[in-house]
Amino acid sequence: MTILGAIGCGNMFQGNQANAMTVSTFGLPDGYGWVVGLILAAFVFPVIIGGMPSIASVTSRLVPVMAALNILMSIIVIATHASDLGPAFAAIFNGAFSAEGVAGGFIDALIQGLKRATFSNEAGVGSAAIAHSAVKTKEPITEGLVALLEPFIDTVIICTMTALAITISGMNAGSFDGSGLTGVNLTAAAFHETADWFKYPLAIAVFMFAISTMISWSYYGLEA
């Protein structure tokens, strides 16, 4: 399953999202996804060939930068619409626990939530343990603390801030229209509502995320 994951979700989805962001940001016509794929391959291939030291070196630089970009843009969006922060939290909780939310399909919502959470931080999947087990340290407990910290930063901080940015942007009557949008295009539209130039750093963050994930999953697949 890990090998199949490395071939599928480990790179195909990342390439798809990177291409969608490129088309959305620069207004390119469809049909050139293969170019984005070649660019990603050009970045990923030399890193994979370098083995675990090269993978660790590259991802340790990419991940903090992409996380900082996402958090910074989310903070700006939230700060710009600070007056809507309370109603945004209320909308999220009402949608989760109201009778309308349950009537909309509790089991389906639960399954979607589990799928999104698992895809976001891989908690419980077992794939991240492959990377942590490769670390050489005299204090194994420190690596355990790092493993605990990862889903907290990813889900509790980054995903919550992104969700707030999308919800807050949707509560304004600006240029934002989230109807029919999913994935990275929805996030891009929400950030674009606050500042048009946000699409460029977001595109960089998405490419960094795609590259770092493809590199990591290539290692998982190789070990499997």
TANOR-V22292 format. One record per residue. N is the residue number from 1. RES is the residue in one letter. PSI is psi in whole degrees, 0 to 359 (none if undefined). NEAR is the number of other ideal C-beta (glycine too) atoms within 12 Angstrom. Layout:
{{N RES PSI NEAR} {N RES PSI NEAR}}
//
This chain:
{{1 M 325 15} {2 T 321 25} {3 I 315 18} {4 L 322 16} {5 G 322 28} {6 A 325 28} {7 I 323 19} {8 G 270 19} {9 C 337 28} {10 G 339 35} {11 N 324 32} {12 M 313 22} {13 F 320 24} {14 Q 317 36} {15 G 322 33} {16 N 313 26} {17 Q 320 36} {18 A 319 39} {19 N 319 34} {20 A 320 32} {21 M 322 37} {22 T 315 33} {23 V 317 25} {24 S 319 28} {25 T 315 30} {26 F 4 17} {27 G 35 9} {28 L 153 17} {29 P 155 11} {30 D 161 14} {31 G 0 10} {32 Y 24 16} {33 G 330 22} {34 W 331 13} {35 V 315 20} {36 V 320 31} {37 G 318 23} {38 L 321 16} {39 I 315 21} {40 L 318 35} {41 A 323 24} {42 A 327 15} {43 F 320 25} {44 V 319 35} {45 F 309 20} {46 P 329 17} {47 V 316 29} {48 I 319 30} {49 I 329 17} {50 G 351 18} {51 G 191 18} {52 M 318 27} {53 P 318 17} {54 S 318 20} {55 I 313 34} {56 A 320 23} {57 S 315 17} {58 V 312 30} {59 T 327 31} {60 S 340 22} {61 R 322 19} {62 L 313 30} {63 V 312 29} {64 P 323 19} {65 V 314 22} {66 M 324 30} {67 A 317 28} {68 A 319 22} {69 L 313 29} {70 N 315 37} {71 I 316 26} {72 L 314 24} {73 M 322 39} {74 S 319 36} {75 I 318 25} {76 I 316 26} {77 V 313 40} {78 I 318 31} {79 A 323 19} {80 T 324 24} {81 H 43 31} {82 A 328 16} {83 S 340 13} {84 D 4 27} {85 L 314 23} {86 G 307 17} {87 P 329 19} {88 A 314 29} {89 F 318 19} {90 A 319 18} {91 A 321 23} {92 I 313 23} {93 F 322 15} {94 N 320 16} {95 G 332 21} {96 A 323 20} {97 F 359 14} {98 S 166 16} {99 A 327 11} {100 E 323 14} {101 G 319 20} {102 V 318 16} {103 A 332 11} {104 G 355 15} {105 G 85 13} {106 F 313 17} {107 I 318 11} {108 D 318 14} {109 A 322 20} {110 L 316 16} {111 I 316 13} {112 Q 319 18} {113 G 316 20} {114 L 319 17} {115 K 314 14} {116 R 317 21} {117 A 317 20} {118 T 319 22} {119 F 329 26} {120 S 309 27} {121 N 358 26} {122 E 18 29} {123 A 126 23} {124 G 349 15} {125 V 323 23} {126 G 354 19} {127 S 320 33} {128 A 331 30} {129 A 334 22} {130 I 319 28} {131 A 317 30} {132 H 326 29} {133 S 344 19} {134 A 352 20} {135 V 136 22} {136 K 114 13} {137 T 149 14} {138 K 347 8} {139 E 85 11} {140 P 332 14} {141 I 331 12} {142 T 324 15} {143 E 325 21} {144 G 321 17} {145 L 322 14} {146 V 318 22} {147 A 325 27} {148 L 324 18} {149 L 329 20} {150 E 304 27} {151 P 332 22} {152 F 311 18} {153 I 315 24} {154 D 308 31} {155 T 307 23} {156 V 321 19} {157 I 295 23} {158 I 310 32} {159 C 321 27} {160 T 317 23} {161 M 321 33} {162 T 317 35} {163 A 319 31} {164 L 318 36} {165 A 318 43} {166 I 315 38} {167 T 315 34} {168 I 317 37} {169 S 324 37} {170 G 345 31} {171 M 357 27} {172 N 153 23} {173 A 35 11} {174 G 216 22} {175 S 354 16} {176 F 129 30} {177 D 104 17} {178 G 1 26} {179 S 130 10} {180 G 0 9} {181 L 145 21} {182 T 166 17} {183 G 221 25} {184 V 333 34} {185 N 325 30} {186 L 316 29} {187 T 316 42} {188 A 318 41} {189 A 322 33} {190 A 315 41} {191 F 325 46} {192 H 332 33} {193 E 329 33} {194 T 314 33} {195 A 129 25} {196 D 325 17} {197 W 353 16} {198 F 337 32} {199 K 334 29} {200 Y 309 22} {201 P 329 28} {202 L 320 41} {203 A 320 35} {204 I 316 25} {205 A 319 37} {206 V 318 40} {207 F 320 33} {208 M 318 33} {209 F 316 34} {210 A 313 37} {211 I 313 39} {212 S 322 36} {213 T 318 41} {214 M 320 42} {215 I 314 41} {216 S 314 40} {217 W 336 38} {218 S 323 39} {219 Y 318 35} {220 Y 314 35} {221 G 321 24} {222 L 316 22} {223 E 320 23} {224 A none 19}}
//
